[in-house]
């Protein structure tokens, strides 16, 4: 069980990092002016970092209660998957979204133990 929990924690970290890259990828690949792409490509990851640090980070002063934390993470992860899908990265979106759901289910499972 310890191996599965360690893999879950590794997946959680990789998903958080991948989310930032995916948000930047989306921003730099939307249609619009170069300035808008730059603003969204830099702004979305920074917004995600700020929100994560405020409500989801382990040492956050205003960390959400567990149920709301899971919902918050799913909104961010699945929202990112939808953005990837919208710029034509359908396989990436599916892999990212399904990995996020599996990770959050594992989070719930390990919380129950």
Buried (B, 14 or more C-beta within 10 A) or exposed (E): EEEEEEEBBEBBEEBBEBBBEBBBBBBBBEEEEEEEBEEBBBBBBEEBBEBBEEBBBEEEEEBBEEEEBBEBBBEBBBBBBEBBBEBEBEEBBEBBBEBBBEBBEBBEEEEEE
